[in-house]
Amino acid sequence: MAAIARTVEQIDGKSINIYFKKPGGSTFILFGCATTVDYDFTGAAIEKTACRAGSKRAASGDIDPPTVTVDSLNRQYASGAVATNISNKEVKGWIRSSTPVDVMIEFGGMIGDETETGTALLSDFSVKGPQEGNSTASFKVNFVDQTTLGTTAAP
């Protein structure tokens, strides 16, 4: 069956998928489907400028990278080799060692849906479950630079 493209761009889709690329790896691996996400994109920072004529507020030119708090994520595991999965132990290791990880967030999952990719430091990792053979997790994605917007391509 051929992949289907979204015809109405204003709809984000039913799922928000989180992918990680293992340090040194070349392929994004599905970590899970987020059920609750708080996406914080602050935009341009405001700075107060002062001079004799008074003070004004203006954009400083600095734009903070986004932060994504995943309050609930249903873990997804590929059947097969360990290389195609990411363990909770690996994630905790990345956090302990402050290892930057490439992250892709896929808003939807259909061809043409928005993706956001960037390098991030993970924090606040918590595992819940297992529930019905599956575990859930929560964590924070702290992007270190501005992210790159893209779209979901055909497989």
KELUM-355026 format. One record per atom (N, C-alpha, C, O): x, y, z; residue in three letters. Coordinates in pm, whole numbers, padded with zeros to 5 digits, always signed. Layout:
N
XYZALA
...
END
This chain:
155
+00085-00118+00000MET
+00000+00000+00000MET
+00089+00124+00000MET
+00185+00132+00077MET
+00057+00218-00084ALA
+00136+00340-00095ALA
+00109+00432+00024ALA
+00000+00432+00080ALA
+00211+00508+00060ALA
+00196+00604+00169ALA
+00099+00713+00127ALA
+00090+00749+00010ALA
+00026+00764+00224ILE
-00076+00865+00197ILE
-00025+01002+00239ILE
+00039+01016+00343ILE
-00055+01103+00157ALA
-00016+01240+00190ALA
-00134+01311+00254ALA
-00250+01284+00221ALA
-00105+01402+00344ARG
-00209+01481+00408ARG
-00258+01586+00308ARG
-00177+01651+00242ARG
-00388+01602+00298THR
-00443+01697+00202THR
-00479+01831+00266THR
-00490+01931+00196THR
-00499+01834+00398VAL
-00531+01959+00467VAL
-00414+01991+00560VAL
-00395+01925+00661VAL
-00336+02093+00525GLU
-00213+02122+00598GLU
-00236+02175+00739GLU
-00145+02167+00822GLU
-00354+02229+00768GLN
-00378+02287+00900GLN
-00395+02179+01007GLN
-00393+02211+01126GLN
-00412+02055+00967ILE
-00429+01946+01063ILE
-00294+01884+01090ILE
-00223+01845+00997ILE
-00257+01874+01218ASP
-00126+01820+01254ASP
-00121+01669+01256ASP
-00011+01613+01257ASP
-00230+01602+01257GLY
-00228+01457+01261GLY
-00255+01405+01400GLY
-00262+01481+01497GLY
-00269+01274+01409LYS
-00308+01212+01536LYS
-00191+01181+01627LYS
-00211+01164+01747LYS
-00071+01175+01574SER
+00042+01130+01657SER
+00158+01228+01652SER
+00179+01298+01553SER
+00233+01230+01760ILE
+00358+01305+01766ILE
+00464+01202+01802ILE
+00472+01155+01915ILE
+00546+01166+01704ASN
+00647+01063+01722ASN
+00781+01126+01754ASN
+00820+01227+01695ASN
+00852+01065+01848ILE
+00984+01113+01890ILE
+01088+01011+01846ILE
+01078+00892+01877ILE
+01188+01059+01773TYR
+01297+00974+01725TYR
+01429+01025+01783TYR
+01448+01146+01797TYR
+01518+00934+01816PHE
+01654+00968+01858PHE
+01752+00902+01762PHE
+01725+00795+01708PHE
+01864+00967+01743LYS
+01976+00907+01671LYS
+02082+00876+01774LYS
+02128+00966+01845LYS
+02123+00749+01784LYS
+02225+00713+01882LYS
+02353+00790+01851LYS
+02385+00809+01734LYS
+02427+00836+01954PRO
+02553+00907+01929PRO
+02644+00825+01838PRO
+02672+00708+01865PRO
+02689+00887+01730GLY
+02773+00818+01632GLY
+02692+00743+01527GLY
+02749+00690+01432GLY
+02560+00737+01544GLY
+02474+00665+01450GLY
+02432+00752+01334GLY
+02454+00873+01334GLY
+02371+00691+01234SER
+02330+00765+01116SER
+02180+00757+01089SER
+02130+00821+00996SER
+02107+00680+01169THR
+01965+00658+01144THR
+01883+00697+01267THR
+01918+00663+01380THR
+01774+00769+01242PHE
+01681+00799+01351PHE
+01604+00673+01387PHE
+01558+00599+01300PHE
+01589+00649+01517ILE
+01519+00532+01569ILE
+01398+00580+01648ILE
+01410+00668+01733ILE
+01282+00523+01620LEU
+01160+00561+01691LEU
+01172+00525+01838LEU
+01195+00410+01873LEU
+01156+00626+01925PHE
+01158+00604+02069PHE
+01017+00582+02122PHE
+00995+00503+02213PHE
+00921+00654+02063GLY
+00784+00637+02107GLY
+00691+00742+02050GLY
+00732+00833+01979GLY
+00564+00726+02085CYS
+00459+00818+02042CYS
+00415+00899+02164CYS
+00369+00843+02263CYS
+00429+01029+02155ALA
+00397+01116+02268ALA
+00246+01138+02275ALA
+00182+01171+02175ALA
+00192+01121+02393THR
+00049+01146+02413THR
+00023+01283+02473THR
-00085+01340+02455THR
+00121+01338+02545THR
+00109+01471+02603THR
+00241+01544+02585THR
+00345+01498+02633THR
+00238+01658+02516VAL
+00360+01734+02486VAL
+00337+01881+02516VAL
+00232+01936+02483VAL
+00436+01945+02577ASP
+00436+02089+02598ASP
+00551+02145+02516ASP
+00667+02130+02552ASP
+00518+02210+02405TYR
+00618+02263+02313TYR
+00637+02411+02343TYR
+00545+02490+02324TYR
+00755+02449+02390ASP
+00782+02586+02432ASP
+00881+02651+02335ASP
+01001+02627+02342ASP
+00828+02735+02246PHE
+00912+02807+02151PHE
+00898+02955+02183PHE
+00800+03019+02145PHE
+00996+03010+02254THR
+00982+03146+02307THR
+01003+03254+02203THR
+00950+03364+02219THR
+01077+03228+02097GLY
+01100+03329+01995GLY
+01207+03427+02037GLY
+01296+03395+02115GLY
+01199+03548+01984ALA
+01303+03648+02008ALA
+01301+03696+02152ALA
+01195+03723+02209ALA
+01419+03706+02209ALA
+01432+03760+02345ALA
+01413+03911+02340ALA
+01449+03976+02242ALA
+01358+03966+02446ILE
+01337+04110+02454ILE
+01441+04170+02548ILE
+01465+04117+02657ILE
+01501+04278+02506GLU
+01593+04347+02597GLU
+01550+04493+02609GLU
+01493+04551+02517GLU
+01577+04547+02724LYS
+01540+04685+02751LYS
+01659+04773+02716LYS
+01770+04751+02766LYS
+01638+04870+02633THR
+01745+04962+02597THR
+01718+05095+02666THR
+01604+05143+02670THR
+01821+05153+02720ALA
+01805+05280+02792ALA
+01892+05387+02728ALA
+02006+05361+02687ALA
+01839+05505+02720CYS
+01916+05620+02674CYS
+01856+05744+02740CYS
+01760+05733+02816CYS
+01910+05859+02713ARG
+01864+05981+02781ARG
+01720+06015+02746ARG
+01650+06079+02825ARG
+01676+05973+02629ALA
+01540+06005+02587ALA
+01437+05912+02652ALA
+01317+05931+02635ALA
+01484+05814+02725GLY
+01391+05719+02787GLY
+01435+05577+02757GLY
+01543+05554+02702GLY
+01354+05486+02792SER
+01390+05346+02766SER
+01286+05282+02676SER
+01168+05318+02678SER
+01331+05188+02599LYS
+01244+05117+02506LYS
+01268+04968+02520LYS
+01367+04924+02579LYS
+01176+04892+02466ARG
+01195+04748+02458ARG
+01209+04712+02311ARG
+01133+04760+02227ARG
+01308+04628+02282ALA
+01331+04589+02144ALA
+01380+04445+02140ALA
+01432+04392+02239ALA
+01363+04384+02026ALA
+01415+04248+02011ALA
+01567+04251+02017ALA
+01630+04337+01956ALA
+01625+04159+02092SER
+01770+04157+02109SER
+01840+04090+01992SER
+01962+04101+01980SER
+01765+04022+01907GLY
+01827+03948+01799GLY
+01856+03805+01837GLY
+01885+03722+01750GLY
+01849+03774+01967ASP
+01872+03638+02012ASP
+01739+03563+02014ASP
+01640+03611+02069ASP
+01739+03446+01956ILE
+01620+03362+01960ILE
+01657+03234+02034ILE
+01746+03160+01991ILE
+01588+03210+02143ASP
+01615+03090+02222ASP
+01567+02966+02148ASP
+01460+02967+02088ASP
+01646+02859+02152PRO
+01599+02734+02092PRO
+01479+02680+02169PRO
+01464+02709+02288PRO
+01395+02601+02103PRO
+01277+02548+02171PRO
+01311+02443+02275PRO
+01417+02380+02272PRO
+01220+02425+02368THR
+01226+02319+02468THR
+01096+02241+02456THR
+00988+02299+02448THR
+01107+02110+02456VAL
+00990+02024+02444VAL
+00983+01936+02568VAL
+01074+01858+02595VAL
+00874+01947+02642THR
+00852+01862+02758THR
+00751+01755+02718THR
+00636+01784+02687THR
+00796+01631+02720VAL
+00709+01518+02688VAL
+00659+01462+02821VAL
+00733+01394+02892VAL
+00533+01490+02852ASP
+00476+01446+02980ASP
+00439+01298+02978ASP
+00441+01232+03082ASP
+00406+01247+02863SER
+00371+01105+02853SER
+00406+01055+02714SER
+00362+01111+02614SER
+00484+00949+02710LEU
+00526+00889+02584LEU
+00506+00739+02593LEU
+00556+00675+02687LEU
+00435+00682+02498ASN
+00422+00537+02491ASN
+00542+00483+02416ASN
+00560+00510+02297ASN
+00623+00406+02487ARG
+00743+00348+02426ARG
+00704+00255+02312ARG
+00605+00183+02321ARG
+00784+00259+02206GLN
+00762+00172+02091GLN
+00892+00096+02068GLN
+01000+00155+02067GLN
+00881-00033+02051TYR
+01000-00117+02032TYR
+00989-00190+01899TYR
+00885-00248+01866TYR
+01097-00185+01822ALA
+01102-00262+01698ALA
+01135-00407+01733ALA
+01214-00433+01824ALA
+01074-00500+01662SER
+01111-00639+01685SER
+01241-00663+01610SER
+01251-00635+01490SER
+01340-00715+01678GLY
+01466-00740+01611GLY
+01584-00703+01696GLY
+01579-00709+01819GLY
+01691-00665+01630ALA
+01819-00643+01696ALA
+01814-00524+01791ALA
+01732-00434+01776ALA
+01903-00527+01889VAL
+01914-00419+01987VAL
+01947-00287+01917VAL
+01906-00181+01964VAL
+02020-00293+01808ALA
+02060-00171+01737ALA
+01941-00093+01685ALA
+01953+00027+01658ALA
+01825-00158+01670THR
+01708-00088+01619THR
+01618-00037+01731THR
+01509+00013+01704THR
+01662-00048+01854ASN
+01587+00001+01970ASN
+01676+00090+02056ASN
+01799+00086+02046ASN
+01613+00169+02139ILE
+01685+00253+02235ILE
+01635+00214+02373ILE
+01515+00218+02400ILE
+01727+00177+02459SER
+01688+00133+02593SER
+01681+00251+02689SER
+01741+00356+02665SER
+01606+00232+02797ASN
+01602+00333+02902ASN
+01741+00355+02959ASN
+01777+00468+02995ASN
+01821+00248+02968LYS
+01957+00258+03020LYS
+02042+00351+02933LYS
+02121+00430+02985LYS
+02025+00343+02800GLU
+02100+00433+02710GLU
+02061+00578+02734GLU
+02147+00666+02742GLU
+01930+00604+02747VAL
+01883+00742+02768VAL
+01939+00797+02899VAL
+01986+00911+02903VAL
+01934+00717+03005LYS
+01988+00762+03134LYS
+02138+00789+03123LYS
+02188+00883+03185LYS
+02210+00709+03044GLY
+02353+00732+03023GLY
+02379+00863+02951GLY
+02474+00934+02985GLY
+02297+00896+02850TRP
+02313+01022+02779TRP
+02292+01140+02873TRP
+02363+01241+02865TRP
+02195+01128+02963ILE
+02167+01236+03057ILE
+02280+01250+03158ILE
+02326+01361+03185ILE
+02327+01138+03213ARG
+02436+01142+03312ARG
+02563+01203+03255ARG
+02634+01275+03325ARG
+02592+01173+03128SER
+02717+01220+03068SER
+02699+01349+02987SER
+02792+01395+02922SER
+02579+01408+02992SER
+02547+01529+02915SER
+02583+01513+02768SER
+02643+01602+02708SER
+02546+01399+02712THR
+02574+01370+02571THR
+02466+01432+02483THR
+02348+01402+02500THR
+02505+01519+02388PRO
+02407+01573+02295PRO
+02355+01462+02203PRO
+02432+01377+02158PRO
+02226+01463+02177VAL
+02163+01360+02095VAL
+02083+01429+01985VAL
+02017+01530+02010VAL
+02088+01374+01864ASP
+02003+01425+01756ASP
+01861+01375+01779ASP
+01838+01256+01802ASP
+01766+01468+01770VAL
+01626+01438+01798VAL
+01542+01482+01678VAL
+01566+01588+01620VAL
+01444+01400+01641MET
+01347+01441+01540MET
+01208+01422+01599MET
+01175+01316+01652MET
+01128+01527+01590ILE
+00989+01522+01634ILE
+00904+01527+01508ILE
+00916+01619+01427ILE
+00818+01428+01493GLU
+00734+01417+01374GLU
+00590+01446+01416GLU
+00530+01370+01493GLU
+00536+01555+01365PHE
+00399+01596+01399PHE
+00302+01537+01298PHE
+00271+01601+01197PHE
+00255+01419+01323GLY
+00158+01356+01234GLY
+00200+01219+01190GLY
+00156+01120+01249GLY
+00283+01209+01090GLY
+00326+01079+01041GLY
+00287+01052+00897GLY
+00322+00949+00842GLY
+00213+01144+00836MET
+00177+01128+00696MET
+00274+01209+00611MET
+00339+01301+00660MET
+00283+01174+00483ILE
+00371+01245+00392ILE
+00335+01394+00393ILE
+00218+01430+00381ILE
+00435+01478+00407GLY
+00413+01622+00406GLY
+00392+01683+00544GLY
+00392+01805+00558GLY
+00373+01599+00647ASP
+00356+01652+00782ASP
+00487+01712+00832ASP
+00595+01672+00788ASP
+00477+01806+00922GLU
+00594+01879+00973GLU
+00683+01791+01060GLU
+00635+01710+01140GLU
+00813+01809+01042THR
+00911+01749+01132THR
+01001+01860+01183THR
+01018+01963+01117THR
+01057+01839+01299GLU
+01152+01934+01356GLU
+01272+01853+01405GLU
+01257+01759+01482GLU
+01390+01891+01358THR
+01511+01815+01387THR
+01615+01907+01448THR
+01628+02022+01408THR
+01689+01855+01546GLY
+01796+01933+01607GLY
+01873+01850+01707GLY
+01837+01736+01738GLY
+01979+01909+01757THR
+02061+01845+01859THR
+02015+01896+01995THR
+01992+02015+02014THR
+02001+01803+02090ALA
+01946+01840+02220ALA
+02015+01767+02333ALA
+02078+01662+02314ALA
+02002+01825+02451LEU
+02038+01758+02575LEU
+01908+01714+02640LEU
+01813+01792+02649LEU
+01903+01591+02684LEU
+01783+01539+02748LEU
+01793+01557+02899LEU
+01903+01556+02954LEU
+01679+01574+02965SER
+01678+01585+03111SER
+01543+01535+03164SER
+01451+01507+03088SER
+01535+01527+03296ASP
+01410+01494+03366ASP
+01346+01364+03318ASP
+01224+01358+03301ASP
+01426+01262+03295PHE
+01376+01135+03243PHE
+01310+01054+03353PHE
+01367+01036+03461PHE
+01191+01005+03326SER
+01118+00924+03423SER
+01047+00813+03348SER
+00985+00836+03244SER
+01056+00692+03400VAL
+00990+00577+03338VAL
+00873+00535+03425VAL
+00884+00527+03547VAL
+00763+00508+03361LYS
+00643+00463+03432LYS
+00599+00330+03369LYS
+00620+00308+03250LYS
+00539+00245+03445GLY
+00488+00123+03386GLY
+00569+00004+03430GLY
+00636+00016+03532GLY
+00570-00108+03365PRO
+00500-00129+03238PRO
+00349-00145+03257PRO
+00301-00194+03359PRO
+00277-00102+03156GLN
+00132-00115+03156GLN
+00094-00196+03033GLN
+00125-00157+02921GLN
+00029-00306+03054GLU
-00011-00395+02945GLU
+00109-00430+02857GLU
+00097-00432+02734GLU
+00223-00457+02920GLY
+00341-00498+02845GLY
+00418-00384+02782GLY
+00517-00407+02713GLY
+00376-00261+02804ASN
+00443-00146+02745ASN
+00473-00047+02857ASN
+00396-00036+02953ASN
+00581+00025+02845SER
+00612+00125+02946SER
+00592+00264+02888SER
+00596+00283+02767SER
+00571+00359+02976THR
+00562+00498+02935THR
+00678+00574+02996THR
+00741+00527+03091THR
+00707+00689+02941ALA
+00818+00769+02990ALA
+00782+00916+02979ALA
+00692+00954+02905ALA
+00854+00997+03055SER
+00845+01142+03040SER
+00987+01197+03046SER
+01073+01139+03112SER
+01010+01307+02976PHE
+01144+01366+02971PHE
+01135+01504+02907PHE
+01030+01543+02855PHE
+01244+01577+02912LYS
+01252+01709+02853LYS
+01360+01708+02745LYS
+01469+01655+02766LYS
+01329+01767+02630VAL
+01422+01782+02519VAL
+01464+01929+02516VAL
+01383+02016+02485VAL
+01591+01956+02548ASN
+01643+02093+02551ASN
+01732+02114+02428ASN
+01850+02080+02430ASN
+01674+02168+02321PHE
+01752+02189+02200PHE
+01864+02288+02227PHE
+01843+02389+02294PHE
+01984+02259+02176VAL
+02099+02345+02203VAL
+02114+02453+02097VAL
+02178+02556+02122VAL
+02058+02433+01980ASP
+02060+02531+01871ASP
+01921+02537+01810ASP
+01832+02460+01846ASP
+01904+02630+01717GLN
+01777+02636+01647GLN
+01754+02506+01572GLN
+01847+02444+01522GLN
+01630+02466+01564THR
+01594+02342+01498THR
+01573+02365+01349THR
+01559+02479+01304THR
+01572+02257+01273THR
+01547+02261+01130THR
+01408+02205+01104THR
+01376+02094+01147THR
+01327+02282+01032LEU
+01194+02235+00998LEU
+01200+02157+00868LEU
+01275+02192+00776LEU
+01123+02051+00861GLY
+01118+01969+00741GLY
+00981+01907+00728GLY
+00887+01946+00798GLY
+00970+01810+00640THR
+00844+01739+00622THR
+00871+01589+00615THR
+00981+01545+00579THR
+00770+01512+00650THR
+00780+01367+00641THR
+00783+01327+00495THR
+00695+01365+00417THR
+00885+01251+00457ALA
+00901+01209+00319ALA
+00842+01070+00299ALA
+00818+00997+00395ALA
+00819+01034+00174ALA
+00771+00900+00142ALA
+00879+00798+00175ALA
+00997+00826+00155ALA
+00840+00681+00224PRO
+00940+00578+00258PRO
+01010+00523+00135PRO
+01096+00436+00146PRO
END
